[in-house]
Amino acid sequence: MLVSERLKRFLRLVPGKRRFGFYRFLPFFFVLGGAMEWFMINVRFGKETFYDVYRRKQSERQYEAKMEKGE
């Protein structure tokens, strides 16, 4: 109960409850999404970022599709 009461108290601190209702949290989700995107583009694990792996896998799939067609 202690954690849920603290969470409720914290959520009540976010302004705009009467005017926006639940939608007052949308800016936080936009910021969170932007931060995730920045992290996936710029932060490297080893020598690769998420997008490096995505592009490599995509080109491998295209190459395999060409090989199956017999080109």
CYANA upper distance limits for C-alpha pairs under 8 A (distance plus 0.5 A):
  1 MET  CA      5 GLU  CA      6.65
  2 LEU  CA      6 ARG  CA      6.79
  3 VAL  CA      7 LEU  CA      6.63
  4 SER  CA      8 LYS  CA      6.57
  5 GLU  CA      9 ARG  CA      6.62
  6 ARG  CA     10 PHE  CA      6.59
  7 LEU  CA     11 LEU  CA      6.61
  8 LYS  CA     12 ARG  CA      6.66
  9 ARG  CA     13 LEU  CA      7.21
 10 PHE  CA     14 VAL  CA      7.96
 14 VAL  CA     24 ARG  CA      8.06
 14 VAL  CA     25 PHE  CA      8.39
 15 PRO  CA     24 ARG  CA      7.87
 16 GLY  CA     20 PHE  CA      6.05
 16 GLY  CA     21 GLY  CA      7.35
 16 GLY  CA     24 ARG  CA      6.51
 17 LYS  CA     21 GLY  CA      5.04
 17 LYS  CA     22 PHE  CA      7.56
 17 LYS  CA     24 ARG  CA      7.20
 20 PHE  CA     24 ARG  CA      5.78
 25 PHE  CA     29 PHE  CA      7.32
 26 LEU  CA     30 PHE  CA      6.81
 27 PRO  CA     31 VAL  CA      6.72
 28 PHE  CA     32 LEU  CA      6.57
 29 PHE  CA     33 GLY  CA      6.54
 30 PHE  CA     34 GLY  CA      6.68
 31 VAL  CA     35 ALA  CA      6.58
 32 LEU  CA     36 MET  CA      6.69
 33 GLY  CA     37 GLU  CA      6.71
 34 GLY  CA     38 TRP  CA      6.65
 35 ALA  CA     39 PHE  CA      6.57
 36 MET  CA     40 MET  CA      6.66
 37 GLU  CA     41 ILE  CA      6.76
 38 TRP  CA     42 ASN  CA      6.45
 38 TRP  CA     43 VAL  CA      8.39
 39 PHE  CA     43 VAL  CA      5.79
 40 MET  CA     49 THR  CA      6.88
 40 MET  CA     50 PHE  CA      5.86
 40 MET  CA     51 TYR  CA      7.38
 41 ILE  CA     49 THR  CA      6.73
 41 ILE  CA     50 PHE  CA      7.10
 41 ILE  CA     51 TYR  CA      6.75
 42 ASN  CA     49 THR  CA      7.27
 43 VAL  CA     49 THR  CA      6.60
 44 ARG  CA     48 GLU  CA      5.74
 44 ARG  CA     49 THR  CA      5.15
 44 ARG  CA     50 PHE  CA      8.32
 45 PHE  CA     49 THR  CA      6.80
 48 GLU  CA     52 ASP  CA      6.30
 48 GLU  CA     53 VAL  CA      7.28
 49 THR  CA     53 VAL  CA      7.11
 50 PHE  CA     54 TYR  CA      6.75
 51 TYR  CA     55 ARG  CA      6.50
 52 ASP  CA     56 ARG  CA      6.68
 53 VAL  CA     57 LYS  CA      6.62
 54 TYR  CA     58 GLN  CA      6.62
 55 ARG  CA     59 SER  CA      6.72
 56 ARG  CA     60 GLU  CA      6.69
 57 LYS  CA     61 ARG  CA      6.72
 58 GLN  CA     62 GLN  CA      6.83
 59 SER  CA     63 TYR  CA      6.63
 60 GLU  CA     64 GLU  CA      6.66
 61 ARG  CA     65 ALA  CA      6.64
 62 GLN  CA     66 LYS  CA      6.80
 63 TYR  CA     67 MET  CA      6.75
 64 GLU  CA     68 GLU  CA      6.71
 65 ALA  CA     69 LYS  CA      6.91
 66 LYS  CA     70 GLY  CA      6.85
 66 LYS  CA     71 GLU  CA      6.19
 67 MET  CA     71 GLU  CA      6.52
